[in-house]
């Protein structure tokens, strides 16, 4: 089965392996002059799988030819090399993968299939997000909106449950390969493992993912609505991406740091650990409500336990099912979040064939450049063990492409990474946003490998600022909130305070100082503010701290309405330059205590860059010839005359803009000098002629980068990012700190309830840039935005933006007290517990048989309307000997419910949910939708419709 190698130790390892084993084994023995060779015996489910060797040592200490035919040394550079022996293409199970491939022509962007009997069966939409542990699934996402398809690809995932068999996993991989061929090259493939899914996969299921125990006989029964004979305990975890897994129905499953949902059919009780945060509780509640609406048609009642002492009725029900709790709930389990530092480590491996063998050689570490990827070849990119990417050149062979997942899994084995490590396979020209951002730059232009590194001549397009007010997406692209005609105020930081700058000198800054620039403008009839925090290269740490403190003082004066943008000298944004009308001049000195600059030297040289008011700046540079450049313009100031020097490569727009820009420095006494025609006094002032560069400074190509949105949190003092792929405004929650990376700028959005973390947010933005695997510039502008004060340069990156979205937004407490306040089914079960004087269960945690039987009896039913009773906490239910109030059986006529005062309602009707007692047909006729659709709407929309129709 395995190819024989000259190395006797490795051959012995192969012979020792039991071929009947179904799991991979890893052996290690010293080989070839101290080199450690790891022989990972591959999973024998695929008969054609071959062995894998991993060598981790300086190559000059061994000769690969002694034990690996066809391999070649890399010249002793100390690079690590992987050798994969022969073909890695597996033999799929006996099945016809060409039959039963689903049709994907649909307007839906998400398609989900389950693997059943080696076939793909569609999953009903209402069951999306439910995954059975014994099965594999295939998920296809096809962006539908025009904005989403710009530079975006389809994503094809295969998901394996932790109890899924080998045959099902192989079948899923085979179907993915077939679908990939059908869909074409513009598809990114993903391998997902239960509990360790990628952010891309989790982003499809906003309400959360539910892991269900066991298997499924038919995909059509993924979720049965109106089924109430249920008893299960779900462990809810996650911050932005929530998941819930079925666990043992016992108090031993609980801990203080997570959320647990006791699902009893008609009643769903959410128990919040005392160490959980409000955002976690709110997202857990969203998952609970989603389960109620999808699986119970909105008919189940939800109770929330935030404080066990106050929620006595709910705790009695929980103890009736789980038994009396012995001892305290265990402490929070350790958080295994992956921080940004771990993700920052990247290594690129080149894959090539040598005779019948396959060799994987480390090629480069961060920062990576795109020209390392050649279209004939095949690469593996390892992101610190957090994620494995496989890049396939457009000219790589079909056999190589079919072996993508297999090679990645063998690589994971050799590196000793967990088997659940995420794998993403990308094709040349259809790379994902996360893959591209691992490189310093990325060009989307078609290229061949011979001239790959050459950038085509960029075309400068003048911005149409007249459309900025009506088109926020244009404002975002141009990085301009308006035409820069608003009010400008400037302060210089001196002696830890801020000193106003004379308006005539607003555009003259010093590299040794820090400045606050407040810009005031109007948008849609409202006054808006941007506060620029400008920091010179030579500013002291003391001045930078004073800059931030004074910015906070101004923000308090303006009641938190300031958008704060941190700008570093040389990295000014287009709008910052535009408010100075292209006349910004940065001097090398600093302003003293009296507000005056240091004495200027007799000779000064200024570098003028830009073609219009949005990109022109003038910066003082060392007065020597080596600072010149043939493609730019310079102003040389001497005691007697000023020279305006035009390099041979500068354009007419540059010359025209330069004449205006230098007026504040030179006055009228200046002489125009062309490169090559300089008078002797020009070179004398620069200390003599010296070599200087003549290459054009190409602008950074950011066309290949898409914006990415992350939720920010901290773990063990390090930044943890959770990405919202295919993001929208719905991903912004008032408890969040969100980071939007547009590559040229970093936006930090602070939710209303997270504003107190403002200082940490700025630090997180700086840490994000420092630890980014692409080697990002720390001078990248950082913009801090508070909820409700978003500029168009931020909102324009979202597909649609509703400025009134948060007007009627309810807090977590309001949701619990309001929409969940009426809980008749909970009171009904509590009353039954009281009437039967049930035991709270034996000491071992199990429930008394009578208790379980009574609870089961209260849940049985085939979808009948619930029987509403009193609100939890009413006096009628708090007494141990109380009996349930009269309830309503069946439905009530509409005339007894519509436009009726509370005192005129039939006994037992909850006045807060009068519409609940309508028959299904009456409800559909009056509201124009089913009850399930109605209760899946936002609470404020429900209230609005109820007011209009007489049910409020």
Helices and strands as residue ranges (DSSP letters): H 8-16, E 25-31, E 35-41, E 52-55, G 59-61, G 64-66, E 81-84, E 110-116, E 119-122, G 125-127, E 130-132, E 136-141, H 146-149, E 154-160, H 166-183, E 187-193, H 199-203, E 209-212, G 219-221, E 232-237, E 243-247, G 251-253, E 259-263, E 267-272, H 278-295, E 301-305, H 312-322, H 340-343, E 346-354, E 357-365, G 370-372, E 378-383, E 387-392, H 398-402, H 404-415, E 422-427, H 433-436, G 465-467, H 472-478, E 487-494, E 497-500, G 503-505, E 508-510, E 514-523, E 526-535, H 541-557, E 562-568, H 574-578, E 585-587, E 604-609, E 617-621, G 625-627, E 633-637, E 642-646, H 652-661, H 663-666, E 670-674, H 680-685, E 708-715, E 718-724, G 729-731, E 737-741, E 745-750, G 752-757, H 758-770, E 781-786, H 792-795, H 812-817, H 824-836, H 849-859, H 875-878, G 894-896, G 902-904, G 911-917, H 920-927, H 931-935, H 939-949
